[in-house]
Structure formats: structure tokens, C-alpha cells
Amino acid sequence: MSDIASRVKAIIVDKLGVDETEVTPEASFTNDLGADSLDTVELIMEFEKEFNIAIPDDQAENIGTVGDAISYIEENAK
Amino acid sequence: MELKRVVVTGLGAITPLGNSIDELWNNLINGVSGAAPITRFDTTNFKTKFACEVKNYNSNDYFDRKEARKLDMFAQFALIAAEQAVQDSGIDLESIDLDEVGVIWGAGIGGIQTFTEEVRAFVTGNGTPRFNPFFIPKMIGDIAAGHISMKFGFRGPNYNTVSACASSTNAIGDAYNLIRLGKTKVFVTGGSEAAICEAGVGGFNAMQALSTRNEDASTASRPFDKDRDGFVMGEGGASLILEEYEHAVARGAKIYCEVIGSGMTADAHHLTAPHPEGLGAKNVMKMALKDNDTKPEDIDYINVHGTSTPRGDIAETLAIKEVFGEHAYNLNISSTKSMTGHLLGAAGAIESIACILAIKNSIVPPTINHFTDDPEIDPKLNMTYHKAEKREVKAALSNTFGFGGHNASIIFKAI
């Protein structure tokens, strides 16, 4: 697992209070991991902070799964 | 239209004197002080270094981590106290009409710790406004009432009352009045506060409202003592279930007592100082007595606001003497803030519980920490100093007064 993927998963486990085994690339924040709309906003903010990037709102809307988040950050993190 | 009778059918509390009703009452009648050095933040630079904290509090004992992160401590205390009260009432959540259960909560300040953390993160950052999406719904004072409704599914009237240290008495008064009017059958009411943080203590210190007796914390809350030097901050939550009498009887509920009066007035005088002759305090007790034509002689016990501030304590005793006349000397009076500290918006709820249990158990909890009489306070008044007194309490009145000149009283009567 890449460094980015493990850091993303750690944030999700911490913020959503879910078990690490549930955080698979296909897992949807809202459908599988119990996040509501505010949780999702908080996750995006945590990713921005952790990886020192800015995720524009129109991009954030497309990040619905753990895998979406990892690929977006891999492409955009410096 | 005939007004309904209102009774108390459940109690719950998490307080500086214990995290259950039994523990709280036991400590109240044994004259235990809840004051100790502050553990929640570094007090090195603060004038006041002690308070009445809820002891050994760990949110994970009550909430899972994800839930706790979204709840300011004032809302956590609210949920804990409300859950105890709902359980104590024996309400069956499966069979009760959830549209007929409301929540009126009293928090005077709300999530001041959450506010502090979020603003601190912003001002120490690079100017980008990265506020947490839970900032506002964690901080706002009404959220405790919202959380209680969501936890149990109670769909009746739902709001928070804000009148500083009178907040939860106003909440209980509103719940009483709405049941009397037939609007709702049952209310979860009470109050909570969690302001023992840098901004809370620093803010009240700046007003010179807090005791600074750091060397002797457990005797610092000394209402009516000549050397009182301010209040001692407390925290916690306390909850009461108010219920329409016939509804309680029909479901075979345990009934603690009846609520027979509520008053609410303003001093219209000063931001923080009480009216010197206790005008608003006098009017509010009279208004509460009037609800059911209660005579002053019917009251046996007054749980006073009595915060241990120099002027407030005097004004309140003057008001009591004026309302109760000669009967003032037959009353038992006590300030349980001498033990619990001042729970701010939750004061009215925890002190209502002291009144209700005084009626139930025929014991008046004491005013501890009395050393020197104040010449400005009538020594013939029985302040129940030092030790609890056995006494049949047929009716008890609780006073609370808040910054802004808000006064609220509530009367409980044996049934």
C-alpha cells in the first residue's frame, strides 16, 4: 500500500470511527462507511490539511469512495 | 379552559458531586464540596485556579468516539442527564406517543470550548478559513435539545432557553406552562453547561465574579459568609421529566412531586449587578406563588440562588424577607452552590432536583462553609448552615437569577 493510501485510510478510520478492514478502495463514504454530508466535508478538509493541497468544491463532489480520494491525492499532492 | 396539573416523574444528573442522582443526593446531604484544582487546562496565568468539575469524566464511557467528536461537553452532559431521567421515568419508548414528548433545555452559554478551539485554529493559521463543518452545530446552545430529540425520537416542542444563570429554571417553567395549557403531555427538561475552560474562567475572572481563594478551594463557595469573594464555577447536567398528572397516573408512573408555580421577571437595572433591594427577585417569587394561590406560609424550604457574590446574596435575603414576612424565619433556606459550585445555565435544574429530593426524603441539604456572619444578612434567617436538617418539606421554591437581570423561580409541592 502506498504511503498516501495508508495516510488516507488512517484519517478515515479516525474521523468516521470505522474499522480499518472496512476501508477498502471501493467503499463509499456515505453508503458504506456511515458518513453524512458534514462528515464528508470534514474528510475533504482533513485530506487538504494532511497533504497540503486545496481540493476545489467541484472536484470534491467527485470524491465519493476511498479509492477516489487516494487517486485524486496521488495525482495532485506535491 | 381548565389548566392541567403537572408532576415530576423522572430525574437524572451528572454533576461535580456525582454522576447519578443517588450519588449527588448523598453528597448534598453530607455537606461535601465539589471544588478542586482545575484539571481541564493549565491555570498558571489565571487568577482562579479551581472549580467544581465533573470528576474523572471520560466521554468514551458514554459515547463512541465518532459521536463524541461531534458533541461539545455541554451537549454530552445534556444527553447523559436526559437519558438517566428518561430511564428513571419508566417511559416506554415503544408505546408512548412521541409527538406528545417535547424537550426544553436550558444552556446559558453553550459550546464555548468548541468556539475557542475553532477560532484559535483560524487565528493561528494562514488566514484560510478552514472551520470544521461541525463547528456551528457543536457550539450552538439549542443543539442539546436537538440531540435529545434525535436520540429518543421525541417530536414535541423543542428549544433551548437562554437567560444566563436562570436558563434552566426558565426551561422548567416553560415545560410546566406548556403542559398546563394542554399543548404537550411530557417534557424532558433541565439544563447543562461546560464552561470550565480558558475563555470561561478568564471571562468571568475579568468581571471579578469568581472566587480567587486558590489556597482553600473547598471552602471558597461560602454563600452569606462575611468573607465571600465570588462564585465558584461548576459544570454538569441535570434533567427532570415533567408530565401531565393524568398521563402519569394512567401509565402507573412513580411521581416525585407536583410543580405548582413558575415565575419570570427582569430587574431592568444593570448588566450584572442585582437590584439593590432585590426588586426583580421579590417580584419573581410573588409571581410563582400566584400560579396556584400558594401562600407564603405553605413554603417550607427555599433553595436560593445564593452564589456567594457580595451583593447578590444580600439582595436575595432582602427579597425573601419582603415576600415571606414573619414566615421567613420559619423557612429553611440553603444554597447548595456552597457544595456544587455554580453550574450557570444548569443551576436551576440541579437546584430543582435538590428541592424535589428534599420533599421526597424530608431532609434539607445544608449551606456549607459558614465561618463569619455578615452584618448585612439577618441572622434570624435559618440558612441551614453546616449540616442537613430533617424536616417535612411540603413545598419548596428554587430561585435563579442571571446576568442581564433575568429572574426565574419554580415551586414544587408534595403530592
Interface residues (C-beta under 8 A of the other chain):
Chain A: K15 L16 G17 L38 V41 E42 M45 E48 K49
Chain B: D64 R65 K66 E67 R69 R130 N132 P133 F134 P137
